[in-house]
Amino acid sequence: MEEMLKAEKISFSYTDDQHQAVRDLSLTIKRGEFVAVLGANGCGKSTLAKHFNAILLPQTGTVYVEDMSTADEDRLFDIRQKVGMVFQNPDNQIVATVVEEDVAFALENLGVPQQEMRARVDDAMKMAGIYKHREKAPHKLSGGQKQRVAIAGVIAMRPDCLVLDEATAMLDPIGREKVMHTVHKLNEEYGITVVQITHYMEEAATADRVVVMSEGHVVLEGTPKEVFSQVETLRSLHLDVPQSTELCHLLTQAGCPMPDDIIDVEECAAALYRLLTGRQAPAETKAEVNA
């Protein structure tokens, strides 16, 4: 897989003191990957996100977007076409009084021809699952619907990469689920690379790779199973684990051995069934037969 984003030994400080929000950090994101970035408040994950489309520039080191340095002012437009950002509060990204006009806003500013704009706006709204609300006023939508409008506005630009900076933080569970369904669809069906900054461990458990940050640099990295199996390490970093992982960890500590790489409810239920009955769960048996 070719590289989509690459940070090479980057450091950044918001002030002149010794505290660096990001320090000597290196990270590579491959094209088509879905990467979740975790960390306690103040660890630097949002600062890192803002480096990926040149909202911030590293004070030392280099960030590349498909081999383009974000420090190259002549490539800034190309970089922001490649990497779209969605922030925590959708109200900060919605500027129009009608949904489809908001999705078209950036394209109008770029002078995209009317016929192409119409097609791109419709496609983006359908991809984000917001097409049926296209004639509504954004302020009449739910938080999750507003966030999908914000996502549609970004993907109308046809980016290769979508960076979500705690984009589900202000949503209720149903809103979060619908937004995440949209994001996974964009990744799986359209090949859009996704970098998700999140506090929700269940969301991170569905990623291809999990990156954990602390004090401005990467301290853990791997598949969700590899990262979340390190329960005590994550706790020491003031992070939680998925509830299924936590339950299995507690049962093991209580003398009921459970696998240490369980990250979702279905796996946990199957493991509990095996523990209590000594047999495979019916769903597992059916899956083996089908295989």
C-alpha positions in Angstrom: 0.0 0.0 0.0 1.3 3.4 -0.9 1.7 6.1 1.8 -1.1 8.6 2.2 0.2 10.6 5.1 3.6 10.6 6.7 5.0 12.6 9.7 8.7 12.5 10.1 10.1 13.5 13.5 7.7 16.5 13.8 7.5 18.8 16.8 5.2 21.7 17.5 4.6 24.0 20.5 1.8 26.6 20.8 3.9 28.7 23.2 7.5 29.7 23.7 8.0 27.5 26.8 9.4 24.0 26.9 6.1 22.2 26.6 5.6 20.7 23.1 2.1 19.5 22.1 3.8 17.1 19.6 7.4 16.1 20.0 9.7 14.1 17.7 6.7 12.2 16.4 6.8 9.9 13.4 3.8 8.1 11.9 2.8 6.7 8.5 -0.8 6.2 7.3 -1.3 4.0 4.2 -3.8 4.7 1.5 -7.1 3.1 2.3 -6.4 2.5 6.0 -8.8 3.3 8.8 -6.7 4.5 11.7 -8.0 5.5 15.1 -5.8 7.8 17.2 -6.3 7.6 21.0 -4.9 9.5 24.0 -5.8 11.4 27.1 -6.6 15.1 27.0 -3.6 17.2 26.1 -1.6 14.3 24.5 -1.3 16.0 21.2 -3.7 14.0 19.0 -5.8 17.0 17.8 -2.5 18.9 17.1 -1.4 16.0 15.0 -4.7 16.0 13.1 -4.3 19.6 12.2 -0.9 18.9 10.7 -2.3 16.5 8.2 -3.9 19.2 6.0 -1.6 22.1 6.9 -3.8 23.9 9.4 -0.6 23.7 11.5 2.9 23.4 10.2 5.6 21.5 12.2 8.3 23.6 13.8 10.8 20.8 13.2 10.4 17.7 11.0 8.2 17.3 7.9 4.6 16.2 7.1 4.0 14.7 3.7 0.6 14.2 2.0 1.2 11.8 -0.9 4.8 13.0 -1.1 3.8 16.7 -1.0 5.4 18.6 2.0 2.8 20.6 3.9 5.4 23.4 4.2 5.3 23.9 0.4 2.9 26.9 0.0 2.6 26.2 -3.7 1.0 22.8 -2.9 -1.3 24.0 -0.2 -4.4 23.9 -2.4 -3.6 20.4 -3.6 -3.0 19.2 -0.1 -6.3 20.5 1.2 -8.0 18.9 -1.8 -6.4 15.6 -0.7 -7.2 15.8 3.0 -10.5 16.9 4.3 -11.1 17.8 8.0 -14.3 17.3 10.1 -14.3 18.8 13.5 -16.1 18.2 16.8 -18.9 20.8 16.5 -20.7 20.6 13.1 -22.2 24.0 13.7 -18.7 25.5 13.2 -18.6 24.0 9.6 -22.2 24.7 8.5 -22.5 28.1 6.8 -25.7 28.0 4.6 -29.4 28.0 5.5 -30.2 24.9 3.3 -28.4 21.6 3.4 -27.6 21.2 -0.3 -26.3 24.8 -0.4 -24.0 24.2 2.5 -22.6 21.1 0.8 -22.0 23.1 -2.4 -20.4 26.1 -0.6 -16.8 25.1 -1.0 -17.3 24.1 -4.6 -18.9 27.4 -5.5 -15.9 29.2 -4.0 -13.6 27.1 -6.2 -15.6 27.9 -9.3 -16.6 24.3 -10.1 -18.9 24.3 -13.2 -22.6 24.2 -12.3 -23.3 20.8 -13.9 -20.3 19.1 -12.2 -21.1 20.8 -8.9 -24.7 19.5 -9.0 -23.4 15.9 -9.6 -20.7 16.1 -6.9 -23.1 17.6 -4.3 -25.8 14.9 -5.0 -23.2 12.2 -4.8 -21.7 13.5 -1.5 -25.1 13.8 0.1 -26.0 10.3 -0.9 -22.6 8.9 0.3 -23.1 10.7 3.7 -26.7 9.4 4.0 -28.2 12.9 4.1 -29.7 13.3 0.6 -33.3 13.1 1.7 -32.7 16.1 3.9 -31.2 18.2 1.1 -33.9 20.9 1.1 -34.0 21.3 4.9 -32.5 24.0 7.1 -29.5 22.6 8.9 -30.6 24.0 12.3 -33.7 21.7 12.1 -31.5 18.6 11.9 -30.3 16.4 14.8 -26.6 16.6 15.9 -25.8 13.4 14.0 -27.5 14.7 10.8 -25.6 18.0 11.1 -22.4 16.1 11.3 -23.2 14.1 8.2 -23.9 17.4 6.4 -20.4 18.5 7.5 -19.0 15.2 6.2 -20.9 15.6 2.9 -19.4 19.2 2.5 -15.9 17.7 2.9 -16.4 14.7 0.6 -17.9 16.9 -2.1 -14.3 18.1 -2.5 -13.5 14.5 -3.4 -10.6 14.1 -0.8 -8.5 10.9 -0.7 -8.3 11.2 3.1 -10.8 12.2 5.8 -9.6 13.3 9.2 -12.2 13.3 11.9 -11.1 15.3 15.0 -13.5 13.9 17.7 -16.3 14.3 15.2 -18.7 12.1 17.3 -17.9 13.7 20.7 -21.1 15.9 20.8 -23.5 13.2 19.5 -25.8 10.8 21.3 -25.2 7.1 20.9 -27.6 6.8 17.9 -26.1 9.8 16.2 -22.6 8.4 16.8 -23.6 5.0 15.3 -25.1 6.6 12.2 -22.0 8.8 11.6 -19.7 5.9 12.1 -21.7 3.8 9.7 -21.2 6.6 7.1 -17.5 6.9 7.8 -17.0 3.1 7.4 -18.9 3.1 4.2 -16.7 5.8 2.8 -13.7 3.8 3.8 -14.8 0.4 2.6 -16.8 1.2 -0.5 -15.0 4.3 -1.8 -11.5 3.6 -0.5 -11.2 6.9 1.4 -8.4 6.8 4.0 -9.8 7.7 7.4 -7.9 9.0 10.4 -10.2 9.2 13.4 -9.3 11.1 16.6 -11.6 9.7 19.3 -12.3 9.1 23.0 -14.7 6.2 22.3 -12.9 2.8 22.5 -15.8 0.9 20.8 -15.2 3.2 17.8 -11.5 2.6 17.8 -12.1 -1.2 18.0 -13.5 -1.1 14.5 -10.4 0.5 13.0 -7.7 -1.3 11.0 -5.0 0.1 13.2 -5.0 2.0 16.6 -2.3 4.6 17.5 -2.0 5.6 21.1 -0.4 9.0 22.0 1.0 10.3 25.3 2.8 13.5 26.0 3.1 14.4 22.3 4.4 11.2 20.8 3.2 7.7 19.9 3.6 5.1 22.6 1.5 2.2 21.3 0.5 1.1 17.8 -1.0 -2.0 16.3 -4.3 -3.7 15.5 -7.2 -3.1 17.9 -6.7 -6.6 19.3 -3.0 -6.0 19.9 -3.5 -2.6 21.5 -6.5 -3.3 23.7 -5.0 -6.6 25.0 -2.6 -4.3 27.0 -5.2 -3.3 29.5 -2.9 -2.2 32.3 -0.7 -0.2 30.0 -3.7 1.7 28.7 -4.9 2.3 32.2 -1.5 3.8 33.1 -2.1 6.2 30.2 -5.5 7.1 31.7 -7.4 5.4 28.9 -10.3 2.9 29.0 -10.7 -0.3 26.9 -13.9 -1.6 25.2 -16.4 -2.9 27.7 -16.1 -6.4 26.4 -12.3 -6.3 26.9 -12.7 -4.9 30.4 -15.2 -7.7 31.3 -12.8 -10.4 30.1 -9.9 -8.8 31.9 -11.9 -8.8 35.2 -13.0 -12.4 34.8 -9.5 -13.5 34.2 -8.3 -11.7 37.3 -11.1 -13.4 39.3 -9.9 -16.8 38.2 -12.0 -17.4 35.2 -9.6 -17.4 32.2 -10.8 -15.5 29.2 -9.0 -14.6 26.0 -7.1 -11.4 26.2 -7.8 -10.2 22.7 -11.6 -9.8 22.8 -12.8 -6.4 21.7 -16.5 -6.7 20.8 -19.7 -8.0 22.2 -20.2 -11.0 19.9 -16.7 -12.4 20.7 -17.3 -11.8 24.4 -20.6 -13.7 24.3 -19.1 -16.6 22.5 -16.2 -16.8 24.9 -18.6 -16.7 27.9 -20.7 -19.5 26.3 -17.5 -21.6 26.0 -16.5 -20.9 29.6 -19.9 -21.8 31.0 -20.7 -24.8 28.8 -17.4 -26.1 27.6 -18.8 -26.0 24.1 -18.6 -23.7 21.1 -21.3 -21.1 20.8 -23.9 -22.0 18.1 -22.9 -19.1 16.0 -19.3 -20.3 16.0 -20.3 -23.8 15.0 -22.4 -22.4 12.1 -19.5 -20.2 10.9 -17.2 -23.2 10.9 -19.7 -25.3 8.8 -20.1 -22.4 6.3 -16.3 -22.0 6.0 
